[in-house]
Amino acid sequence: MRPYKLDNTNDLLTPRAGLLAIAQLMETLNLVELIDLYFPLPKSNRGYKPSTFIKTLTLIQYEGSFILMTFVIRASADSAKGV
């Protein structure tokens, strides 16, 4: 588990910072490995692994974006994304 430290900063912040806790929980529980173990892998080299798909959908739903394009547009416009 990676230790994350919260501190004061003058850096650009994103309203999606709470997703870090959910992503860390998924990592701590080894959900990626479990999902890829029990769900079928894509049949082509262009498909997403099941864990990538499920993790993305979980984080999108937790963030409150029920329309994928809304999430993609907001994430690409986020000025703190490169931090």
Buried (B, 14 or more C-beta within 10 A) or exposed (E): EEEEEEEEEEEEEBEBEEBEEBBBEBEEEEBBEEBBEEEEEEEEEEEEBBBBBBBEEBBBEBBEBEEEEEBEEBBEEBEEEEE
